[in-house]
Amino acid sequence: MNIVERESPGKPPTTSRPYKIDNNNWVINGRTYTMHTIILPSSDPAHQEDGAISCLLNPGLIPLLPNPPPQAHKPIENPPFTVKYTKNKGAGQFATRDIPAGALVMVDHPALILPAGRFPSEVYDELGKRLPEGRRKELMALSNCRSREECASAVEGIVRTNALQLELDPRGKIVREEREVYGGVYPMVNRGNHSCGPNVGVLWNLAQLTLSLYALRPIREGEEIHKTYLDPALPRATRIAILQKNYRFLCDCPWCNIRKASGAVEVDGDDNQFTAAELKLIADSDQRRAALGSWVSRHLGYRKWYADLGRPDDLVITSHLEALALIEQEGMHGLQPIFFEELAMCYASLGNLEEFKRWGERVKALAQASDPPMAKKFEEWLVDPQKRMKKWAWRKRQRESAPGKSKLKAGHVVVEPVFPVDAFHMLFQFPD
């Protein structure tokens, strides 16, 4: 893609090709973009470069960034992981000790932030050059699954291999016509490999310009740390196709490589070579994943059940426990928080102290890194829920005051989702 450079101010060149206005501003595909470098201040002289972020942005987004910039995040002391090089997957992250569910695993600032889409090689190269030398070396050490023929710029190949979505305009200040999907490339977070049953979740913090990884379930010492590159609720064949197209690898997680999981060796992933029993395993897994992906929209949730005494007291509890069993089976632990929270609230409404504490403790543990306000709220409730929860045992009291209502029958109904669930942070994928 050739660049036309404007030699003087005035009307833009009569061309649809990208052109450079000046050292910081470009017009690409009819949109204006600004090269913007963020330097996050650090109190540690040894880490002055750790927070440098090179950006390509809609100029309207720059005033929406935190100002002044936040402090660079201090490296986690004694991090619970190390980076090792594997035989077939390049670099990977492995736990150096047992990590409990909900614990913070790592925090990283992006080295690059840019929109989805294709840009001239010069743009990618310039983004890389604007980073301090040490930061740029970290960026260029990341995996690149794209050939020179596909991506003339090595920086572009690294972006297309590694970038994760992030939100720069959560309040929708940019007009609809100018909104774009943005992504970030992270020198440490992007060292982790993929699994369709990830053991860590991701959390973007705009105010701090950080991406955090936290444990979705207990991770054993020596276990590889996996995030997901896509929506795990997709069927196996679709997941494999997306991963091969975008990242050039065949997923060998237990839910894709079923022969490896059973102790055998998968030939090439061709479904025609699977036995009838193996095809059934795949079909059953796809069915469970599809069910989990739409569970909230197809099943009654706590909010609609809470005050409806025509519903059985155990309706939501039974449904959520069934979902959690499927989550455990498919490794889709990113969906757990909503079910844990609603189970705790159901038992609170029923005045079941033992079960409320059981599920409340799980909510508190899982939310400690991903949702500190939620963790704090449950921590306070758990001290004395009978006194600190305003509507403790509300449903139980209603039953006792109107026992006849508890005999009303309610069959299974399909309801609209009470609130959306975005449990998986989708990878930032580019159209080819």
N, C-alpha and C positions, 0 to 999 in steps of 0.2 A: 504494500500500500504506500504510494508515494505521498510526500508531504509538500504542500505549497506554502512557502513562508511569505508572510506579508511584509513588504519592504517599507510601507508608510501607512499612517492612519487613514481612515476614510472608509469607503465601501469595501466589503470583502471581495476577494477574487471571484469571478464568475465561474466557479467550479464546484462540483459536489465532493471533490477530494478533500481530505482533512487538510487544514492549514494551521500554521503557528502564528498567533497574534504577536506574542513576545515570549520571553523566557519562561513565563509562568502560565500563559493562557493559550488554549487551543480551541479550535472549532472542529468537531468530529461528528459526522452524521447529522449535521445541522444543529448540534448542541454545543454550548460553550462549557469548557471545563477548565479548572484552575489547579495547577500544581501547588500543593500546600504541604509544608513540612511542620510537624508538631514535635517540639522538644519538651519532654516531660522532665521537670527539674528533679534532681536526686540529691539527697544529703550525703550520699556515699560517693566520693570521687572515683572509686573503682568501678562504679556502675553508671557513669554519666551518659553513656551511649545506649544503655539498655532500653530507654523509653523513646528513642527516636522513631517517628512514624512518617513515612512518605506517602502522600495522598494525591489522588486525582479525584476532584470533587466538583459537583454542581456548586457554583459560587454561592448560591443561596443557603447551602448547608454549613458554610464556615461559621456564620454567626450562631448556629445552633450547637456547635461544639462547646464543651466545657471551657469556660474562660474565667479566671486563668486556668491553664492546663493543670490537671491533677499531678500530684507527686508520682514519680515512677515507683511502681510497686516493688517493695524490697523482696529479694529472693527468699523463698521459704527456707527456714533453717532446717537442716537435716531432712531434705525432701524424701518422701516415701517411695521414690522410684529412681531408676537409672536407665540410661539409654544404652541399648546393646544392638549390635548388628546381627541379623538373623541370616540363615542360609538362603532363603527364598524371598524374603519380604523387605530386605534392606533394614534400615534402622527401626527399632521398636522400643517401647517403654515397658519396663518390668518392675513389679513391686519389690522393694527391698525389705519390706516387713509387712505384716498383716495390716490391712487398711479396713476399718469398720465402715459400714454403710453410712452415707451422708458426709463422710470426712472429706475435707479439701485435699485434692491431690496436687494441683498446680495452678498457678496464675500467670498469665502471659499477656504482654502488650503486642498488638499487631505491628509488624514491620512495614506492611503495605496496607492501604485501604483504597479501593477503587470500585467502579461500577462493573456489573456484568456486561458482557459484550466483547467485541473484537476491536482492538485499537492498533494503530501503527506500531511497528517494532520500536521505533524511536521513542514512543511514549513509555513503553515498558522499561526500556533501557535507562531513560532519564529518571524514572521513579527509583530504580535501583541505585543510580549514581548519586542521588540526593541523600542517601543514607550515609552515616559515618562509616568508616572502613570496617570496624569490628562488627557493626550491625549488618552491613552488606555481606560480609563473609558468612554470617549466620544464615542469612537469607539464601545465599547461593549454595549452601550446603544441603538444602532441602531437596527432597526427591523431585525428579522431573520425568514424567512418563511420556512426554511429547518429543517427537523427533524434530530435527532442525527443519525438515521439509514442512512439518505442521506448524511449528513455531520458530521463526527465525531468531527471535529473542529468547535467550535462556530464561530471562525473568518471566516472560509470558508463559513458558512451559511450566515454571514453578507455580505461577498463579493458577493456571488451569488444573494443576495437579492437587493443590493444597488449600485453596481459598475457602473459607467458611462464611456463611451469611452473617451479617450484623445489621443492627438497626441504628441509623443516625437521625431519623426524624420520627420518633414514636408518636408525636402529637399531630402529625400530618400538616406541618407548616408549609411544605413545598406544594405548589399547585399540582393537581392530579396529572396534568399533561407532562410535567417534568419529573415525576417520581420514578426512581429506578431502584433496582436491587443492588445493594452494596455488599462487598465481602472483604475479609481481612486475611492476611497470611501471617502465621505465628511461628517464630523460630523454634519454640519448644513444643507447644501443643500439637503442631503438625508433624512431630516425630512419631506420634502414635498411629497405629494401624487400625484397620476396620474390622468390625464383626457385626453380623446381623443380630447378635445377642450381646450388645455392648455392656461393659461393666462400669462405665463412667458416663455422666451426662455433662453437658456444656451450658454455661451461663454467661451471656454478654452483659457487661456493665458499662453503659454509655458514660455515666458520670466519672468513672475511673478509667475508661478506655482500656478495659481488661476483658479477657475471656478466662473463665475458671473451669476447671474440671473437678467434679466431685463424684465420689463413689456411689453408684446406684444400688450396690449390694456389697456384702463383705468380699474383699479381694485378698487372696492368700499370698503370702510371701513367695516370690518367684513367678507368680502368674503374670501373663502379659496384660497390659492395660489397653483396652479397646474402646474407641468411640465408634459411632456409626456414620457412614458417609451418605446414607439415604434413609427413606422411611422403611423400617423393618416390617411394617404391615403389608408391604407389597408381596406378591407371589414370588416364589423362588426363581422362576424363569425370568421374571421381570428384573429382580434384583441382580441376577447374574448378567443380564444384558446391559443394564445401566453401568455396572462396575467395569465390565469389559470395554464398553464404549468410552467412558469418561476416564478410567484409571488404568486400563490395560492389564487387569489381573483377574484370575478366576478365584472367587472367594472359597476359602477352605474352612470356613467356620462349620461347626457341627450341624447347622441347619441348612447348609448348602451342600457340603461334601458329606453326604450321609454314609457313604461307604467307609470313609476315614473314621467317622464317628463310631461306626460299629466294628472297627478293627480291620476292615478291608481297605483296598486301594481303589479310588475312583479313577476310571480310565481317562475320560476327557469331558465329563459332564453331559454327554449326549444322552437324553432321556430314552432314546431307543435301545440303549444298552442296559437299562435298568430292568431288574426283575419286576414282576407284578407286585411283590411285597414291598420293594423299594419305592415303586411309583405310588403305592398307597401311603407310605410314610410321608412322601412329599406332599401328596394331596391333603392328607390330614393336617400337616403343618401349615400349609397354605390356608386351609379352612380356619384353623385356630387364629392365625395372624389376621385374616380378614375380619373375623369376629371381634378381635380386640381393637382393630382399627376403627370400628364403628360402634363399639360397645356403649359409649356414653349417649350416642344418638338413638340407640335402639332400646335402652333400658332406663327404667325410672331411677332418678337420682335422689339424693337426700332432700334437696330443697322442695321438690314437689311431693315427696312422701311425708315430710315432717308433720304438716298440719292436716293431712288427709287421712282421717281415721277410718275411711272405707278401705284402705289398703292394709294388708296383713302386716303385723309388726316386723316380721322377719324378711319382708320382700326384698328390700335393698340389701340387707346383710347377706342373704343367700346369693343374690346376683353378684355382689362384689367379691365374695369369697370364691365363687366360680371363676370370675375374671382373674383373680390373683393366682389361682391354680394354673390357668392357661399362661399367664405371664411368666410364672416360674418354669413352665414346660418349654416355652419359646424364648426365654432369655430377654424378654421385652420389659426389663425392669424400669425403663424410663416412664412407664405408665403408672407405676405404683403410687405416687404421691396422692393423686386424687382419690384413689380407692382407700388408702390408709386414712386420710382425713375424714372421708365420709363415713367410714366404719366407726371411727371414734365418735363422730357427732351423732350417729344413729344410736350408739350405746349410751351416750350422754342423755339423749332424748328419752331413752327407755329406763334411765336411772340405774344402769348396770355398771357399778363402780369398777369391778374387776376387769371387765372387758374394755371399758373406756380407758383405764390406765394402760392396759396392754397395747392398744392401738395408738393411744396418745403418745406413749413413749416411742413408738416407731415413727410417728410423724415428727416428733421433736428431733430424733436422731437423724432422720433423712433430710430434714430441712435446715440443719445447722449451717451448711455452706451454701445451699441453693436458695433458701428463703429464710434468712435470720429473723425477720419479724414474725413469721409463722412459728418458728422454733421457740421464740420468746413467749409468744401467746400461749402455746401449749405448756411450756414450762411453768408459767404462772398458774394455769388451770390445774395442772397435775398436783400442785401443792394441796389444794382442797377444792376439787371440782364442785362439790355440793354447795359450797358457799360462793365460789368465785364465778361460776357459770350462771348467768341470769335465768336461763331457761332449762336448768338441770331437771331431768325427769318430767318435762312438760307433757310428753305423750303418755307417759305412765299415769300421770295425774288425771289426764283427760279420760283415759280408759276407766279409771277407778270411779270417776264421777258420772260416767255414762257407759256402764258395762255393756249395755245392749248393742252399742255401736261396734264393739269388737267382733260381733258375730257377722257383720256384713261381709259378703264375699266379693273379691275382686280378682278377675282373671288377669292374665298377662296382657299388657297394652303397649303399643308403640307410642312413644312420646317424642316431642321435639327435644333436641339437646338443651340442657339447662344453661350451659356455658361451654364455649369451645375449649378443646384440649389441644395444645401444641406441645406434645411431650418430647418430640425429637427435633433437634436442631439440624435442619437440612443442610447438606453440603452445598456450597456455592458452585453451581455447575454452569458451564458456558455452552451455548449452542455451537455446534460445529458448522 
